[in-house]
Amino acid sequence: MADTRKEQERAELHKMIWNAATDLVHAGGVDAWDFKQYVLGTMFYRYISENITEYINKGEHAAGNIDFDYAKMSDEEAEPAREGLVEEKGFFILPSELFCNVRVRAARDENLNETLERIFNHIETSAQGSASEDDFKGLFDDFDVNSNKLGATVAKRNEKLVKLLDTVAEMKLGKYQDSTIDAFGDAYEYLMSMYASNAGKKGGEFFTPQEVSELLTKLATVGKTEVNKVYDPACGSGSLLLKAAKILGRDNIRQGFFGQEINITTYNLCRINMFLHDIEPDKFDIAHGDTLTEPAHWDDEPFEVIVSNPPYSIPWAGDGDPLLINDSRYSPAGILAPKSKADFAFIMHALSWLAANGTAAIVCFPGIMYRGGAEQKIRKYLIDNNFIDCIIQLPANLFFGASISTCIMVLKKSKKDSSVLFIDASNEFVKVTNNNKLTDENIETILEAFKAREDKEHFAKLIPNSVIGDEEHNYNLSVSTYVEQKDTREKVDIQKLNAEIAEIVAREDVLRKEIEKIIAEIENGE
C-alpha cells in the first residue's frame, strides 16, 4: 500500500515538472537544458530554506516553545543565531530570505531578479570562513536571474521567475528529512533523465541510468555492510555516489562521499545533488578539476568502494606531459594510456586510489579490452599483477545518447584466485521506448554469477590469468573471446531434409508426367 502511494506521489511530481517544462520551455522559449538548471536551483533554494527552518523549529519545540516558527521571526531577532547555525549547519538564511517568504512577495516584487540574486549571494557568503565554504561556493552560478533566456525585459524575466517559484512551491516534496519518499532527490533524477534522453551527449555524457548505477554499486559492495568511504573520479552529477548511500545506507559509509568533476556546471549540480539527498557538508568532498592531471584527494586514505562511468576514449595529456610517466598512479604499468584515449588512465588512477580490501567497478568502452599498443601493455600489467577480478559485457543501448555496448571492469587488490571471471550479460535487458533497460531480475542474475564465480554455459566463464596471457589470447579481455554464445539458429536434421527433398522431387516427377499426358490428349483431340 505504501509503495502504491509512493508511486502515485512520484507520478504526480513528475507530471508537475513536465507541466512546468511545457510552460517555461515550449511556450516560454527557455532552452530545455537551461530550464533544468533553473528548476534544480529553485528546488535547492526551497530545500535549504526548509532544511534550516525545520532544524531551528525542532530545537525550539523540544525546548517547550511549541508555537515557534522561524519563518515568522524578524531578521533582527534571528541575526544573533547566525554564528552558531553556520557552525552547526554550514550556512545561514535570514527569515525574510527564506523561500516561502520570498515566494509570497514574488508577484508584487518588481525587482524579483535582484532580490533572488542578493539572497543567493547572501547564502553563499554566509558559509565563508566555515568548514562548508567550498561546498557552497558558486552553487548558484548557473542560476542567472538576469539572463535573456528568461525573457527580453526585466518584467518578462520576473514573470518567469514567479512561475518558477510557484511551480516548485506546489511540488509535494515532503519534509527534507523524510528519507522514505526522497522526493527532492527523485525530482532531481527525473529532470536529469528527462533532459539527458532528449539532449543526447549534451546530457547523457554525465548521467548514468539508475539501473546501471545500481549494478555497479552492488558489484562494488558485495560482501560489505559498511565501508570507510565511496569515490568516483569522474562523478558527473553524483548519481553513483548517491546510489551507494541508498544501497549501503548513509550511516554505513563512515567518512562520506568523494568525487571529482571537470565540468563546472556538472560539478555544481553534483554538490546540489548531495544537499538534495540530505548529505551533510561534512560528509562529502566534491572537487573541481581534471582528475587525470590534477587529482584531488591524493593524500587521503584509500577508498574501499570506487564506482565510475568515466568519459569514453577522450584525449588527455598522456606522454605530451613528461611528468606523467613518473606519476605514481601510472608509472607501475611502465607506459601511459594513449593521448587519444584516456580510458586506461582512469582505470590506473582508480586502482591507485583503491584500498587493499576495496573493490572498483568501472564502466568501460569495449575497445580497450582488445586494442593493441599501449592499451595491451597496460592490460598485461593488470593481469600479471592479478588486479582484474571480472569483466561484464552489458547490453547495447543502455545509456542516453549512446547505443554502443559497454562493459564493466571490476578491480580488486586482494583476490582469492588468479583468474578473471567473464560474464556475457548482453541479453540481460528489456526494451523500453528507445533504450534498453536492466530490470531487477537482470541485475540479480548478473550479481548471482558474479558471486558464484564459476562457469555457467553461455553466460559465465572463469579463465586463469595464464590462459589470458598465453600466445593465443595475448591479453585480450573481450568477453566474447571466452564465453561461447548460445547458437540460436534453428537446428536442421539433414537426413530428414534429404528425405523431404526426395519426396518433393518424386511428386514433381509425377505431376510432370500427368501434365505431359494431358497435353498429349489435347493434341490428339485436335
N, C-alpha and C positions, 0 to 999 in steps of 0.2 A: 504493500500500500504506500509506504514511504517513498519507494523507488518511482512509483507511478506519479505521485505528487511532484517529486523532484523533476521528472521528465517533462511534466506539464509546465512547471515553472521555467524550466530551461527553454522549452519551445516558445513560451510567451516572451521571454527575454530576447531570444533570437529574433522573434518577429518585430519587437520594438527596435532593435538595432537595424534590422533590414528596412523598416519604415523610415528610420532616421536617415539611412543611406539614400533611400529613394528621394526623400525630401531635400537633403542637402547636396547630394551628388548629382542625381539625374535632373532635378529641377533647378538646383542652385549653381551648378557649374563647378563645384569643388571636385578636384581630381580624387578618384577613389582611394588611392594610397595616402593622399594628404588627409582625406576625411578620417581615415583610421587613426592618424596621429592626433587629430583634434578630439575624437571621441575618447581615445585612451588617456589623453592629457586631462580631459574633463572628468573622466572616471577616477583618475588618480587624485585629482583635486578633491572630489567628493569623498574618496576613500580616506585620505589622510585627515580631512576635516572630521569625519565621523569617528575615525580612529582615536584622535586626541580628545574629542568630546566624550566618547564612551569611557576612556581611561580616567579622565578627570571626574566625570559624574560617578563612576563606580567607586572611586576613593571617597568622595563626599557622602554618597549614600551609605557606604559601610560605616562611616563615622557618625551616622544618625541624621544627616541633613537630607532627608528623603525627597524634598521638593526642589533640590538644587538642580540647575540646568546651566551648564557652561555657556551655551549658545545665547542665553538671555542676560549674561553679565555685561557690564560696560567694559570697554577696553582698559580704562583706568584701574578698575578693580582687578582685572586679570593680569596686568603687566607685572606685578611683583612675583608671579609664579613662573615667569619666563625662564629664569636661570635653572631652576630645579627641573622644569619639564624638558628643557633641551638636554640636560644631563640624563634624564630617565628615558625620554622618547627619541631624542636625536633631533627634534625640531620643535617649533612653536608657531601657533596661529592665533592671532587676536580674535575674540568673539565676532567683531564686526566683519572680519575677513573670512569667516567660515563659509563653506559652500552654501549651506542652507540660507544664511542671511543675505549673501550676495545675490542668490537666485531670486529671493523675494523682491529685491530692489531693482533687479536687472532691467525689466521692461521700462522703468522710469529713468534709468541711468543713461543719459545722453553720451557719457564718456565711459561706457562699459569696457571698451577695449583698453583704455588707460587704467581703469580700476583693476582689471584682471592682470594686466602687465605688472602693476605695482604690487599686487598681492603675491603673484608668483615670485617676484624678486624678494619680497619680504620672507617668504617661506624658505627660499634658498639661503638667504643671508642669515636667517635665524640659526642655521646649523654651523655657521662659520666659527672656527676655533674649537669646535667639538669633535669627538671621535667620528661623527657621522658626516662631517663636512664634505668629504669626497663622494659620499653616497647621494647627496642632494644637489651637488654642483652641476648645473646645466641640465637638470631634469626637464625643464620646461622650454628648452631651446627650440624644439620643433613645433611648439605651440605659438605660432606667430599671429598675434591678435591684430596686427596691422597689415597682414598680407592681402594683396589684391585678389588672391584666390578666394577669400571670403566675400569679396564684394568690391566694387569700384569706389564706393564712398564710405565714409565712417558710419553713416546711418545704415547702409546695407550690410556692412560688416557686423555692426552691433545687432542687427536683426537676426543674422545667422547665429551669433553667439548666444542670444536669448533662447533661440530654438534648441541650441545645443545643451544649454544648462537645463532647460525644461525636460528635454528628452532623457538626459542622464538622471535627472531628479526622479523621473517617473519609473525608472528601471527598478524592479523588485530585486534588489541585491542582498537583502538580509543584512544582519549586523555583521561587521567585519570579522568578528571572532567566531562566527558560525561556520565551523570547518566542514560541516556535513553537506552544506549546499555550495559553498565556494563560488557564488555567482559572479563575483568580481573576476576571479580567475577564469571562469567559464566564458564570460563575455569577452574577455581578452583573447582567449584561444579561438573563439568563434570569429572574431574580427580578423585575426591573423590568417585563419584558414580561408575565410571568405575572400580576402584580397590576395592571398598567395595563389589561390586557384585561378583567379582572374588575371593576376598580374604576371603570371609565368615566372621567369627567372627573377624579375624585379622583386617579387615577394617570396617565391619558393626557395630562393637560394639560402635563406636563413630560417626557414620554417620546416621543422621535421614533423611529419604527421604523428599524431598521438600514438598510434599503434606501433609505429617503428620505434618511437621513444620508449614505449613500454617494453618492447622486446629487448632493445639494447640495455635498458636499465636492469631488467630481470636477469639477463645474461651476466651482467657485471656484479650482481648482488647474490647470486646463487650461493647458498650456504652461510649467508651473513644476516644477522638480525640487527646489528649496529656497526657503524664504521666511523673512522675519525673525521673524514670529510669527502666531498664529491667535487670533481673537477672536470671542466670542459674547456679545452684550449681554443676552441672556435665556437663560443657559446651562443652566438646569434641572439635570439630573443629569450634564451634561458629555459626553453621548454624541457630540455633533457635534464638539467639540474633540478627543476621542479618536479619532474616525474620521479626522481629518486626520493624526494621528500614525501611524495604520495605513496610510493611503494614501501619504503622503509619506515616512514614516519619522521617528522622533523626532529623530534627529540632523540631519535636513534642515529642522527648524524651529528656527532658531538661538537665538532668545531665549525660546521656550516658548509657553505656553498661557494665555490671559487670558479672563476672563469675569466676569459679574455676575449675581446671582440675588437676588430679593426675598424668596423664601420661605426661612425659616431652616432648616427641615428639609431642603429640597432643596439648599440651599447646603452643608450638612454632607455630604449624600450625594455632591455633586459633588467635594468635597475628598477624601472617602474613595475615590471612583472614581479620582481621579488617582493616589493611592497604590497602589490595587489594580492599576493598569495600569503600575506601576513608573515613574511620572513623579516625578522628584526634587523636593523642596520648592523648590529654587531655579529650577525650570523651569516653575512655574505660579503664577499670581496670580489667585485667585478672590475677588471682593469680594461683600459682602452689602449690599443696599440697592436703592433704586429707581433704575434706570438713567436714566429719563427726567428725573427732577428732581434726583437726587444722583449723578451719574455718577462712577465711579472711573476711573482710567487716563486722565483728561482731559489730563494733562501728559506722556503717553507718546508715543513715536514712533508715527506712524500705522501701521495694520495692513495687511499685504499680502493676507491672507485673512480675510474675515469670513463666518461661516456662522451662520444663526439661524432658529429657528422660534418667534418671539415669540407671546404670547397674542393671540388674535383679538378685535379690536374691544372691548377693555376700556376702562373710563373712566379718565381721568387728569386732572391739574390743568388743563391747557390754558390758555385765556385767563382762568381763575379765578386764575391766578398772574401778576400784571402783569410780573414779571421775565422770564418765559419768552420773550416775543416779542423780547427783546433778547439771548437766549441765542444764541451764535454757531452752534450746531447748527441752530436753527430759523429764525433771522432771515433767511437768504438767500431763503427762499420767500416772505417777506413776510406769512405767515399761519400760524397754528398748526393742527395736526390738531384736529378737533372734540373737545370734552370727553368726549363719549360713545364716541369711537372713536379709540384711540391708535395705530392701525396705522401711519399715516404719520409719527408721532413716532419710532417705532422705525426707520423707513426713513431719515428725515432724520438721526437720530443715527448710524446705521451709515455713511451717506455721509460725514458729517463726520469720522468716525474712520478712513476708508479712505485708504490710501496712493495716491499718484498712479499707481503701477503695479499697484495692487491690484484684487481682484475681491470683490464681496459677493454672496452667494446667500442669499435670504431667502424663507421660506415665507409666503405671504400669504392672507388671506381674500379671495375673489374680488370681493366687493362694492366693495372700494377701487379696483378697476380702472374702474368706470363711475359710481359715485355722484357727485352734483354738489356744489355748495358749496365748502367749504374744500379738500376732497379733490381736486376737479377743478383748483383753483388750484395745488395742490402738484404734481399730475401735469404741469400746464403748465410749471411751473418745471423739473421734472426732464427733460422732453422738450426744451424750448427750450435747455437747457444741455447736452443730449446726454449725460446720465448713465445712461439706461436702455439696457442692452445687449440684453436678451432677456426675454420673458415666456413662461412654460411652463405650459400648462394640465395639471394632473395628474388621474389618475383619482379617482373618488369613493371614499370608504370605505377610505382607506389608513391612517388614524390611529385609535388606540384611543379609543372613546367619541365619535368624531366622523365622521359619514357624509358630510359636505359634500365637495365637490370643491375642493380648494385649488389654488393656483398658486404658481409660483416667480418672483420678480423678481431679475434679475441686474443689478447696478450696476457701472459702470466710470467712472473719471475720464478715462481716456486711450483713446478709441475710434478705430478706423481709418476709420469711416464715420459718417454722420449718419442712421442708420436703426435701427429696432428689429426684432429677429427674433422672430416669434411662432411658437410650436410647440404644436400640439394633440396632447398625449400622453394624452388622456382614455381612449383604448382600449388603452394600453400596460400591461396588467396580467394576472395570473391570479387566479382566485378561490380563496382558502384559508379554509375554515370561514366565519366571519362577516365576514372582512375581505378586501379586495383586496390584492394584493402585487405589487411591482415585481420582476421577475426580472432576472438579469444581462443577459439579452438585451434586455429592455425598457430598462434603463439605458443599454446600449451604443447602442441605436437613437436615444435622445434625445441622447446625447453626440455621436454622429456628425453629427446635424442641427445641433447647437449649434456644432460645429467648422466644418462646411461653410459655414454662414451663407449659404444660398441657398434658393431656392424648391423645395419638394417637394410635389407635388399632394396636397391634403387633409391635409397634415401640417405643413408649414413655409412661412412667407411673410415675406420681408424688406420692410418698409414704411418709406419715407422719413419722417423726423420731420415734414416739411412736410405730408404727407398726414394723419398722425395729428392734426396741429393745425389742419387746414382746417375750414371751416364744417360740412361733412357729419359729420366724425368727432369734432370738438370735444374732443380729448384723451382719447377713450375707448381704454382699453388692454385690453379684453376680447379674448381670443384668437379667440373665435367671430365677432367683427366682421371679422376679416381672413383667417382660414383657413376656406375653404369645406369643410364636412363632406361626406364621401362619401355619395351618395344610395344607401342600401342597399335602397330599396324595389324591388320586382320591376317590371321594365320591361314595359309592355303594348303589344303590336302591335295598334293599333286596327283596321286593315283585316282582320287575321286574326280578331280578336274579332267584328267585324261579320259576317264570313262564317260563323263558328260559330253566331252568334245566328240568322242567316237559315236555316241548316241545321236548327237546333232547331225554329224556327217551322214550317218545311216539314214536319218529321216529326210535329209536334204536329197539323198540319192533316190529315195522312194518318191518324193514329191517331183523330182526332175523327170523320172520315168513316167509318172502319171500325166504330167504336163505334156511330155512328148507324145504320149498315147492319144490325148485329147486333140492335139494339133494334127496328128496323122488322120484321126477320124474326120476332122473338119475338112482337111484337104481331100480325102477320099470322097466325102459327101459332095464336094464341089464338082 
